């Protein structure tokens, strides 16, 4: 899978809005590194289904939206 060759940051190269959104999600949702990469993988799938070569902010936002909410007791 050559689209994953560089991993993480290279998928969002030059997209500061995407980086900002992911940083905010990591901070607010207390995401682990695994959660971060799961969001990137899902965003890549969403971008593929949309026929996009790159992951855009809308794809990231949709992927973050699908994260299960932590339930509070």
Phi and psi in degrees as GROMACS dihedral restraints (atoms count N, CA, C in turn):
[ dihedral_restraints ]
;  ai    aj    ak    al  type     phi  dphi    fc
    3     4     5     6     1   -69.5    20    10
    4     5     6     7     1   -21.1    20    10
    6     7     8     9     1   -67.6    20    10
    7     8     9    10     1   -18.8    20    10
    9    10    11    12     1  -100.8    20    10
   10    11    12    13     1     6.9    20    10
   12    13    14    15     1   -54.4    20    10
   13    14    15    16     1   -43.2    20    10
   15    16    17    18     1   -90.9    20    10
   16    17    18    19     1   -19.9    20    10
   18    19    20    21     1    64.2    20    10
   19    20    21    22     1   170.7    20    10
   21    22    23    24     1    26.9    20    10
   22    23    24    25     1  -103.8    20    10
   24    25    26    27     1   -60.4    20    10
   25    26    27    28     1   -33.0    20    10
   27    28    29    30     1   -67.3    20    10
   28    29    30    31     1   -23.7    20    10
   30    31    32    33     1   -68.2    20    10
   31    32    33    34     1   -24.7    20    10
   33    34    35    36     1  -112.6    20    10
   34    35    36    37     1    22.0    20    10
   36    37    38    39     1   -51.1    20    10
   37    38    39    40     1   124.2    20    10
   39    40    41    42     1    79.5    20    10
   40    41    42    43     1     2.7    20    10
   42    43    44    45     1  -107.8    20    10
   43    44    45    46     1    83.6    20    10
   45    46    47    48     1   -63.7    20    10
   46    47    48    49     1   -34.4    20    10
   48    49    50    51     1   -63.7    20    10
   49    50    51    52     1   -38.8    20    10
   51    52    53    54     1   -65.1    20    10
   52    53    54    55     1   -42.9    20    10
   54    55    56    57     1   -62.8    20    10
   55    56    57    58     1   -42.6    20    10
   57    58    59    60     1   -62.8    20    10
   58    59    60    61     1   -42.6    20    10
   60    61    62    63     1   -63.0    20    10
   61    62    63    64     1   -44.1    20    10
   63    64    65    66     1   -66.1    20    10
   64    65    66    67     1   -40.1    20    10
   66    67    68    69     1   -61.6    20    10
   67    68    69    70     1   -44.2    20    10
   69    70    71    72     1   -63.5    20    10
   70    71    72    73     1   -41.3    20    10
   72    73    74    75     1   -64.0    20    10
   73    74    75    76     1   -42.1    20    10
   75    76    77    78     1   -62.4    20    10
   76    77    78    79     1   -41.4    20    10
   78    79    80    81     1   -70.8    20    10
   79    80    81    82     1   -48.4    20    10
   81    82    83    84     1   -76.6    20    10
   82    83    84    85     1   -33.4    20    10
   84    85    86    87     1   -98.9    20    10
   85    86    87    88     1     2.0    20    10
   87    88    89    90     1    51.7    20    10
   88    89    90    91     1    51.2    20    10
   90    91    92    93     1   -75.1    20    10
   91    92    93    94     1   141.5    20    10
   93    94    95    96     1   -84.2    20    10
   94    95    96    97     1   174.7    20    10
   96    97    98    99     1   -61.7    20    10
   97    98    99   100     1   -37.0    20    10
   99   100   101   102     1   -63.9    20    10
  100   101   102   103     1   -43.0    20    10
  102   103   104   105     1   -62.9    20    10
  103   104   105   106     1   -39.7    20    10
  105   106   107   108     1   -58.5    20    10
  106   107   108   109     1   -48.9    20    10
  108   109   110   111     1   -69.9    20    10
  109   110   111   112     1   -31.3    20    10
  111   112   113   114     1   -66.1    20    10
  112   113   114   115     1   -39.4    20    10
  114   115   116   117     1   -64.4    20    10
  115   116   117   118     1   -43.4    20    10
  117   118   119   120     1   -61.0    20    10
  118   119   120   121     1   -42.6    20    10
  120   121   122   123     1   -63.0    20    10
  121   122   123   124     1   -43.5    20    10
  123   124   125   126     1   -67.6    20    10
  124   125   126   127     1   -39.8    20    10
  126   127   128   129     1   -62.8    20    10
  127   128   129   130     1   -37.9    20    10
  129   130   131   132     1   -64.1    20    10
  130   131   132   133     1   -41.1    20    10
  132   133   134   135     1   -63.9    20    10
  133   134   135   136     1   -43.4    20    10
  135   136   137   138     1   -62.6    20    10
  136   137   138   139     1   -42.1    20    10
  138   139   140   141     1   -63.0    20    10
  139   140   141   142     1   -40.8    20    10
  141   142   143   144     1   -61.1    20    10
  142   143   144   145     1   -45.1    20    10
  144   145   146   147     1   -64.5    20    10
  145   146   147   148     1   -29.3    20    10
  147   148   149   150     1   -83.5    20    10
  148   149   150   151     1    -5.2    20    10
  150   151   152   153     1    77.9    20    10
  151   152   153   154     1    23.7    20    10
  153   154   155   156     1   -98.6    20    10
  154   155   156   157     1   138.4    20    10
  156   157   158   159     1   -74.2    20    10
  157   158   159   160     1   -29.8    20    10
  159   160   161   162     1  -117.1    20    10
  160   161   162   163     1   158.5    20    10
  162   163   164   165     1   -85.7    20    10
  163   164   165   166     1   123.6    20    10
  165   166   167   168     1  -103.6    20    10
  166   167   168   169     1   167.6    20    10
  168   169   170   171     1   -56.9    20    10
  169   170   171   172     1   -38.9    20    10
  171   172   173   174     1   -61.6    20    10
  172   173   174   175     1   -37.1    20    10
  174   175   176   177     1   -67.5    20    10
  175   176   177   178     1   -42.1    20    10
  177   178   179   180     1   -63.4    20    10
  178   179   180   181     1   -44.9    20    10
  180   181   182   183     1   -60.6    20    10
  181   182   183   184     1   -41.0    20    10
  183   184   185   186     1   -66.3    20    10
  184   185   186   187     1   -41.1    20    10
  186   187   188   189     1   -63.6    20    10
  187   188   189   190     1   -41.6    20    10
  189   190   191   192     1   -64.8    20    10
  190   191   192   193     1   -37.3    20    10
  192   193   194   195     1   -60.5    20    10
  193   194   195   196     1   -31.5    20    10
  195   196   197   198     1   -79.7    20    10
  196   197   198   199     1    -6.5    20    10
  198   199   200   201     1   -64.1    20    10
  199   200   201   202     1   135.2    20    10
  201   202   203   204     1   -66.5    20    10
  202   203   204   205     1   141.7    20    10
  204   205   206   207     1   -79.2    20    10
  205   206   207   208     1   141.5    20    10
  207   208   209   210     1   -74.4    20    10
  208   209   210   211     1   131.3    20    10
  210   211   212   213     1   -87.4    20    10
  211   212   213   214     1   137.6    20    10
  213   214   215   216     1  -104.0    20    10
  214   215   216   217     1   139.6    20    10
